[in-house]
Amino acid sequence: MEHFMQRVAIQGSPSMITAITEVYQPKARQTERDKHPFQHYFEELEIGQTYTTHRHTVTESDITNFAQVSGDNFYAHVDATSQEGTLFTGRVAHGYYILSKAAGMFVDPRKGPVLLNYGLDECRFTKPVYPGMTIGVKLTVKEKIGQEKRDEQDVAKGIVRWLVDVSDETGETVAVATILTMVKKKEQA
């Protein structure tokens, strides 16, 4: 009998599958709350809780400065005369600049329950971003994974997996990633 129970298929709306699996599914219901999600303790965060950022217009200077800081001088980012025969119509922003800028847009700088950035699971750059394009970010709680305390001195915490959806002024996704943060629990017992 155990052999036959190894695979299960469920069918339903993205919101229903999110409710069943406790993992946010794209196009499922999203909710916005009154305060920044980085100010919520682990227990207070809800799957599908979303934060929409302000928008930023990418400039030639952004691309040049990122190339200087990162050392990434790939021709597509720094040489407008080398675009012939490529996928690009002009200088294009670095994918990692877009992701870094997105982080700068969604992070709340105030001290709160978020203890640290725990990593990056998935990342895709789906559309080129050229100077003059405007980007914004939707940050959504994708999944919550509680952690056991290692000892009495350890902080009660969990890992939150966030869906980062960066879109342009037309609403089309230009980058998508899953980032992880370690978030303190309210109850420390």
C-alpha positions as CSV (number, residue, x, y, z in Angstrom):
1,M,0.0,0.0,0.0
2,E,2.8,2.5,0.9
3,H,4.2,2.1,-2.7
4,F,0.9,3.4,-4.2
5,M,0.8,6.4,-1.8
6,Q,4.1,7.9,-3.0
7,R,2.6,10.3,-5.6
8,V,-0.4,12.6,-5.2
9,A,-1.8,15.0,-7.7
10,I,-4.1,17.8,-6.6
11,Q,-6.1,20.1,-8.9
12,G,-7.5,23.5,-8.0
13,S,-7.2,27.2,-8.2
14,P,-3.8,28.7,-7.3
15,S,-5.4,30.0,-4.1
16,M,-6.7,26.6,-3.2
17,I,-3.4,24.8,-3.9
18,T,-1.6,27.5,-1.8
19,A,-4.0,26.8,1.1
20,I,-3.5,23.1,0.9
21,T,0.3,23.0,0.4
22,E,1.1,26.1,2.5
23,V,3.4,27.2,-0.3
24,Y,2.4,30.3,-2.3
25,Q,1.5,29.6,-5.9
26,P,1.8,32.3,-8.6
27,K,-1.5,34.0,-9.3
28,A,-2.9,33.0,-5.9
29,R,-4.6,35.5,-3.7
30,Q,-2.3,38.1,-2.2
31,T,-2.9,40.3,0.9
32,E,-1.2,43.5,1.8
33,R,-0.9,44.5,5.5
34,D,-0.6,47.8,7.3
35,K,3.1,47.5,8.1
36,H,6.2,46.3,6.2
37,P,6.5,42.5,6.3
38,F,10.1,42.8,7.7
39,Q,8.5,44.2,10.8
40,H,6.4,41.1,11.4
41,Y,7.5,38.1,13.5
42,F,7.6,34.7,12.0
43,E,4.2,33.7,13.5
44,E,2.6,36.9,12.2
45,L,3.6,36.4,8.6
46,E,1.0,34.8,6.3
47,I,1.5,32.8,3.1
48,G,0.6,35.2,0.3
49,Q,1.3,38.3,2.3
50,T,2.6,40.8,-0.2
51,Y,4.5,44.1,-0.2
52,T,4.5,46.4,-3.2
53,T,7.5,48.8,-3.4
54,H,7.9,52.2,-4.9
55,R,9.2,52.3,-8.5
56,H,12.7,53.2,-9.9
57,T,13.7,54.4,-13.3
58,V,16.9,52.7,-14.4
59,T,19.5,55.1,-15.8
60,E,22.8,54.9,-17.8
61,S,24.5,56.0,-14.6
62,D,23.0,53.0,-12.7
63,I,24.5,50.6,-15.2
64,T,27.9,52.3,-15.3
65,N,28.2,52.6,-11.5
66,F,27.2,48.9,-11.1
67,A,29.8,47.9,-13.7
68,Q,32.4,49.9,-11.7
69,V,31.5,48.5,-8.3
70,S,30.9,44.8,-9.4
71,G,33.7,44.6,-12.0
72,D,31.2,43.2,-14.5
73,N,32.1,44.9,-17.7
74,F,30.4,42.5,-20.0
75,Y,30.0,44.3,-23.4
76,A,26.2,44.2,-23.3
77,H,26.3,46.5,-20.2
78,V,29.1,48.9,-21.1
79,D,29.6,49.1,-24.9
80,A,26.6,50.5,-26.8
81,T,28.5,50.0,-30.1
82,S,28.7,46.2,-29.7
83,Q,25.0,45.3,-29.8
84,E,24.8,44.4,-33.5
85,G,24.0,40.7,-33.9
86,T,23.0,40.3,-30.2
87,L,19.6,39.9,-28.5
88,F,19.9,43.5,-27.2
89,T,18.9,46.8,-28.8
90,G,21.2,48.9,-26.6
91,R,23.1,48.9,-23.3
92,V,21.2,46.6,-20.9
93,A,21.2,46.7,-17.1
94,H,23.0,43.8,-15.3
95,G,20.6,41.2,-14.0
96,Y,22.4,41.3,-10.7
97,Y,21.9,45.1,-10.6
98,I,18.2,44.5,-11.1
99,L,18.1,42.0,-8.2
100,S,20.3,44.2,-6.0
101,K,18.1,47.2,-6.7
102,A,15.0,45.1,-6.0
103,A,16.5,44.2,-2.6
104,G,17.2,47.8,-1.9
105,M,13.6,48.6,-2.7
106,F,11.9,45.9,-0.6
107,V,14.2,45.8,2.4
108,D,13.0,47.7,5.5
109,P,16.2,49.2,7.0
110,R,14.8,49.5,10.6
111,K,15.7,46.9,13.1
112,G,13.0,44.3,13.4
113,P,12.4,40.5,13.6
114,V,14.3,39.7,10.4
115,L,17.7,38.5,11.7
116,L,19.5,38.0,8.4
117,N,19.5,37.2,4.7
118,Y,19.8,33.4,4.5
119,G,20.3,33.0,0.8
120,L,18.9,32.8,-2.7
121,D,17.3,29.7,-4.1
122,E,16.2,30.5,-7.6
123,C,16.7,33.5,-9.9
124,R,15.8,34.2,-13.5
125,F,16.2,37.3,-15.6
126,T,13.3,37.1,-18.0
127,K,13.4,40.4,-19.9
128,P,16.2,42.9,-20.7
129,V,16.0,46.2,-18.8
130,Y,17.2,49.2,-20.7
131,P,17.9,52.8,-19.4
132,G,14.7,54.6,-19.1
133,M,12.6,51.6,-18.0
134,T,10.9,51.7,-14.7
135,I,10.9,48.8,-12.3
136,G,9.0,47.9,-9.2
137,V,8.9,44.9,-6.9
138,K,6.2,42.6,-5.3
139,L,7.6,40.7,-2.4
140,T,5.4,37.8,-1.3
141,V,5.7,35.3,1.5
142,K,6.1,32.0,-0.4
143,E,6.7,29.6,2.4
144,K,7.5,29.5,6.2
145,I,9.8,26.8,7.7
146,G,10.0,26.6,11.5
147,Q,13.4,25.7,13.0
148,E,14.1,23.9,16.3
149,K,16.2,25.7,18.9
150,R,19.7,24.1,19.0
151,D,20.0,24.9,22.7
152,E,18.6,27.2,25.5
153,Q,20.7,30.1,24.3
154,D,19.5,29.9,20.7
155,V,16.9,32.3,19.4
156,A,13.5,30.8,18.4
157,K,13.2,31.5,14.6
158,G,12.2,30.2,11.2
159,I,13.1,30.6,7.6
160,V,10.8,32.6,5.3
161,R,11.0,32.0,1.6
162,W,10.0,35.1,-0.3
163,L,8.9,35.4,-4.0
164,V,10.6,38.5,-5.5
165,D,8.8,39.5,-8.7
166,V,10.4,42.5,-10.4
167,S,8.3,44.1,-13.2
168,D,8.6,46.9,-15.6
169,E,6.3,49.8,-16.3
170,T,4.1,47.6,-18.4
171,G,3.6,45.1,-15.6
172,E,5.7,42.4,-17.3
173,T,8.1,40.4,-15.1
174,V,11.8,41.2,-15.8
175,A,13.3,39.1,-13.0
176,V,12.0,36.6,-10.5
177,A,13.8,35.1,-7.5
178,T,13.2,33.2,-4.3
179,I,15.1,34.7,-1.4
180,L,15.3,33.4,2.2
181,T,15.4,35.3,5.4
182,M,15.8,34.1,9.0
183,V,13.0,35.6,11.1
184,K,12.7,35.7,14.8
185,K,9.7,34.2,16.5
186,K,7.6,36.3,18.9
187,E,7.3,33.4,21.3
188,Q,10.8,32.6,22.6
189,A,9.9,29.8,25.0
